[in-house]
Amino acid sequence: MEHFIIDTDMGNDVDDALALAVAFALQRRGVIHLDAVVLSRAGHDAAAFCAALCAFYGFPDTPIGVMRDGLVSAENRFLHLAKHWPHHYECESAPDALPLLRQRLQALPDQSVTIVQIGFATNTAALLRDPADVALIRRKVKQLSVMAGAFMPIGGEPAFKEFNVMCDIPAMQQIALHWPTPIIWNGFEVGIALRYPHQSMEHDFGWTARHPVVEGYRAYCAPDEDRPSWDLVSVLYPAYPERGYVDVSEPGRVTVADDGATSFVESPSGHHRVLRMRPDQQPRLLEALVQLVSQPR
C-alpha cells in the first residue's frame, strides 16, 4: 500500500476539499493510506476543516499539522463550515506542520511515501534547509506529486503565472532546484480542462443527507459553476500511474523563474516529469474523479 502525506492550502479553493475526498475514497479501496495532512495555509480554520473531513470519512485520527504563521492568501468562503461538523481538532494542542511532516517521514518505511503538494511549497522547501532532513527525504520519499506551474500557454499568456507558485516563489524555486527525489508536476493546463460538474453535487450524494464537500462546493462556487479539478489529479495519478488517465513526459527539469513563470526541458539526467492530458483522455479521467469524490463512505 502506498503511504500518502497531503500538503494543502485548504481554503484558497474548494478543489483541495475534493482532492481530500479522492484520497479518502482511495484509502477505503485499500490503494493508499493517508498518513497525515499538513497545512501550507496559515490558520486554525483550515486545519479544523481538514479535521472535519477526516472525521466525516471515518478517519478521525489522521494527524493534522497546522501552520500558525504564514500565508493566508485568499478569501475564506467555506472553512467556517467546520464548526457545523464534528471533529477532534484542538488548536492549542495541534502539532505544527513541519515537525509533523518530519515525524511521519521518520515513522514510515523507506521509499514508501508519496508527498502530494497541492498548496504552496513552504513546508517542503523548509525541509531542504537541514542536511539531516534532506537525508530523511532521500531515504523515505518515493516521489513528490506537485500541483504547480503551467507548461502550456494559458488564455493567450505564453508564461502563465500559476497561483501556488506565485504565493511563495522562493520556496517553489528551492523545490525545483534541490528536491532530491522524483517530482511529478501537474500544471494548470490539466485541471483547467477538467471541470467538476456541478450537477454531481446535486445528484451523486444521495447516500447522505448532508456532506461537507457538497456544502463547501456550494459555498465556494457560483450556482452553475463547474470548478476545475487541479488538485484532484495530483492525488489520483500517483495512486494509479499505470491506468493511463494522463500521460507523463520523459525525464527533464522544471525551472521556476524569479517572476514565477515555469518551464520544462527534457533531459535524460533530470528527475522531473510533467503530466500531459490528451483530449481523448479527458472524459475518462473526469469520470474517475467524479466517482471517487462521490463514493459513499
C-alpha positions in Angstrom: 0.0 0.0 0.0 1.2 3.5 -0.8 1.7 5.9 2.0 0.5 9.4 1.2 1.0 12.7 3.0 -1.0 15.6 1.7 0.3 19.2 2.0 -2.6 21.6 1.3 -3.5 25.2 1.3 -7.1 24.3 2.2 -9.5 27.2 1.9 -8.0 29.0 -1.1 -10.0 26.9 -3.5 -12.6 24.1 -3.0 -10.6 21.7 -5.2 -8.4 21.0 -2.1 -11.5 19.6 -0.4 -12.4 17.5 -3.4 -8.8 16.2 -3.5 -9.1 15.0 0.1 -12.3 13.3 -0.9 -10.4 11.4 -3.6 -7.7 10.4 -1.1 -10.3 9.0 1.4 -12.0 7.1 -1.4 -8.7 5.6 -2.4 -7.9 4.7 1.3 -11.3 2.9 1.6 -10.3 0.9 -1.5 -7.0 -0.1 0.1 -5.0 1.7 -2.5 -3.3 4.2 -0.3 -3.0 5.1 3.4 -3.3 8.8 4.2 -0.7 9.2 7.0 -1.0 12.9 7.6 -2.4 16.2 6.3 -0.3 19.3 6.7 -1.2 22.9 6.0 0.7 25.4 4.0 -2.0 28.0 4.5 -1.9 29.6 8.0 -4.8 29.5 10.3 -6.6 27.1 12.6 -9.8 27.3 10.4 -8.0 25.5 7.6 -6.8 22.7 9.9 -10.3 22.4 11.5 -11.9 21.9 8.1 -9.4 19.2 7.3 -10.2 17.5 10.6 -13.9 17.7 9.9 -13.4 15.9 6.6 -11.2 13.3 8.2 -13.9 12.6 10.8 -16.7 12.6 8.3 -14.9 10.0 6.2 -14.2 7.8 9.2 -10.6 8.6 9.7 -10.7 11.0 12.7 -7.2 10.0 13.9 -5.4 11.2 10.8 -2.7 13.6 12.1 -3.1 17.2 11.0 -0.3 19.8 11.1 -1.2 23.4 11.3 0.7 26.5 10.1 0.4 29.1 12.7 2.2 31.9 10.9 2.4 32.3 7.2 0.3 32.9 4.1 -3.4 33.4 4.2 -3.8 34.3 0.6 -7.4 34.2 -0.4 -10.9 34.9 0.9 -12.3 32.2 3.2 -15.7 31.1 1.7 -16.2 27.7 3.2 -13.8 26.9 6.1 -16.3 28.3 8.6 -18.4 25.2 7.9 -16.1 23.1 10.1 -18.0 24.3 13.1 -21.1 22.5 11.8 -19.3 19.1 11.6 -17.9 17.0 14.5 -14.1 16.8 14.6 -11.3 16.3 17.1 -9.1 19.3 16.2 -7.9 21.4 19.1 -5.8 24.4 18.2 -3.9 24.5 21.5 -2.5 21.0 21.2 -2.3 20.7 17.4 1.2 20.0 16.0 2.9 22.4 13.7 3.1 21.3 10.1 6.8 21.0 9.7 7.5 18.9 12.8 4.6 16.6 12.0 5.9 16.2 8.4 9.3 15.2 9.7 7.9 12.9 12.4 5.7 11.0 9.9 8.5 10.5 7.5 10.7 9.1 10.2 8.0 6.6 11.2 7.2 5.2 7.7 9.0 2.6 5.7 11.9 3.5 3.4 10.9 4.6 -0.1 7.2 4.2 0.7 6.0 7.8 0.9 4.4 10.0 -1.7 4.1 13.6 -0.7 1.2 15.3 -2.5 1.7 19.0 -2.5 -1.4 20.8 -3.5 -0.6 24.2 -2.0 2.5 26.3 -1.5 6.0 24.8 -1.3 6.6 26.4 2.1 6.8 23.2 4.2 8.6 21.0 1.7 11.2 23.8 1.0 11.8 24.2 4.7 12.8 20.5 4.9 15.6 21.3 2.5 17.4 23.7 4.9 18.7 20.9 7.1 21.0 18.2 5.7 19.6 15.7 8.1 16.1 16.3 6.6 17.4 16.0 3.1 18.8 12.6 4.0 15.5 11.7 5.5 13.7 12.7 2.3 16.1 10.6 0.2 15.5 7.6 2.5 11.7 7.8 2.9 10.2 9.6 0.0 9.4 7.8 -3.2 8.1 10.8 -5.1 6.7 14.3 -4.7 3.4 15.0 -6.6 3.1 18.7 -7.1 0.2 20.8 -8.4 2.0 23.9 -9.5 3.1 25.8 -12.6 1.9 25.9 -16.2 3.6 24.2 -19.0 1.4 25.4 -21.9 0.1 28.8 -22.8 -3.0 29.7 -20.8 -5.5 32.2 -22.1 -3.1 33.6 -24.6 -0.3 34.0 -22.0 2.8 32.1 -23.0 4.2 32.1 -19.5 1.2 31.9 -17.2 1.9 32.6 -13.5 0.2 29.9 -11.5 -1.2 30.6 -8.0 0.6 28.0 -5.9 3.9 29.2 -7.4 3.2 32.9 -7.0 2.3 32.7 -3.4 5.8 31.5 -2.4 8.1 31.8 -5.4 11.4 31.3 -3.5 10.1 28.1 -1.9 9.0 26.6 -5.3 12.4 27.6 -6.7 14.1 25.6 -3.9 11.9 22.6 -4.7 12.7 22.7 -8.4 16.4 23.1 -7.8 17.1 20.9 -4.8 14.4 18.3 -4.0 16.3 15.0 -4.1 13.6 12.6 -5.3 11.5 12.3 -8.5 8.9 15.1 -8.9 5.6 14.8 -10.9 4.5 18.3 -11.9 0.8 18.7 -12.6 0.4 22.0 -14.4 -2.5 24.5 -14.5 -3.4 23.3 -18.0 -4.5 19.9 -16.9 -7.0 20.9 -14.2 -8.5 23.8 -16.1 -9.6 21.3 -18.8 -11.2 19.0 -16.1 -14.2 20.9 -14.7 -16.0 19.0 -12.0 -19.7 19.1 -13.0 -21.9 21.0 -10.5 -24.7 18.6 -11.3 -22.8 15.9 -9.4 -23.2 17.9 -6.2 -27.0 17.7 -6.8 -27.4 14.1 -7.9 -24.4 11.9 -6.7 -24.5 12.3 -3.0 -28.0 11.0 -2.2 -26.4 8.4 0.1 -26.2 11.0 2.8 -28.4 13.8 4.0 -25.5 16.2 4.3 -21.9 16.2 3.1 -19.2 18.7 4.0 -17.6 18.6 0.5 -21.0 19.4 -1.1 -21.6 22.2 1.3 -18.1 23.6 0.7 -18.6 23.4 -3.0 -21.8 25.3 -2.8 -20.3 27.9 -0.5 -17.3 28.5 -2.8 -18.8 28.2 -6.3 -21.5 30.1 -8.2 -24.7 28.0 -8.5 -24.0 26.6 -12.0 -20.2 26.7 -11.8 -18.1 23.6 -12.8 -14.9 24.1 -10.8 -11.6 23.0 -12.3 -10.0 19.8 -10.8 -6.4 20.9 -10.4 -5.6 19.3 -7.1 -7.5 16.1 -7.6 -5.2 14.9 -10.4 -2.2 15.2 -8.1 -3.8 12.7 -5.8 -5.1 10.3 -8.4 -2.0 10.0 -10.7 0.5 8.6 -8.1 -2.2 6.2 -6.8 -2.9 4.8 -10.3 0.1 5.7 -12.5 -0.4 2.7 -14.7 -4.0 3.3 -15.7 -3.4 5.8 -18.5 -5.6 8.5 -17.1 -3.0 11.0 -18.2 0.3 10.8 -20.0 3.6 11.7 -18.4 6.6 13.4 -20.1 10.1 12.0 -20.5 12.5 12.9 -17.7 13.7 16.5 -17.5 13.8 19.5 -15.2 11.4 22.2 -14.3 12.7 25.8 -13.8 10.9 28.4 -11.7 11.9 31.9 -12.8 12.1 34.9 -10.4 8.8 36.2 -11.7 7.1 32.8 -11.1 7.0 31.5 -14.7 7.6 27.8 -15.0 9.2 25.9 -17.9 10.2 22.3 -18.5 13.1 21.0 -20.6 13.5 17.2 -21.2 16.9 15.8 -20.2 17.9 12.2 -19.5 19.6 13.4 -16.3 16.6 15.1 -14.9 14.2 13.6 -12.3 11.2 15.7 -13.0 8.2 14.7 -15.2 5.2 16.7 -16.3 1.7 15.4 -16.6 0.0 15.8 -20.0 -3.6 15.1 -20.9 -4.8 14.3 -24.4 -8.3 15.4 -25.4 -9.4 11.7 -25.6 -8.3 11.1 -22.0 -10.3 13.9 -20.5 -13.8 12.2 -20.3 -12.4 9.0 -18.6 -10.3 11.0 -16.2 -13.1 13.3 -15.2 -15.5 10.3 -14.7 -13.0 8.6 -12.5 -12.6 11.8 -10.4 -16.4 12.2 -10.1 -16.8 8.6 -9.0 -14.1 8.9 -6.3 -15.3 12.2 -4.9 -18.9 11.0 -4.6 -18.0 7.5 -3.4 -20.1 6.6 -0.3 -18.2 6.2 3.0 
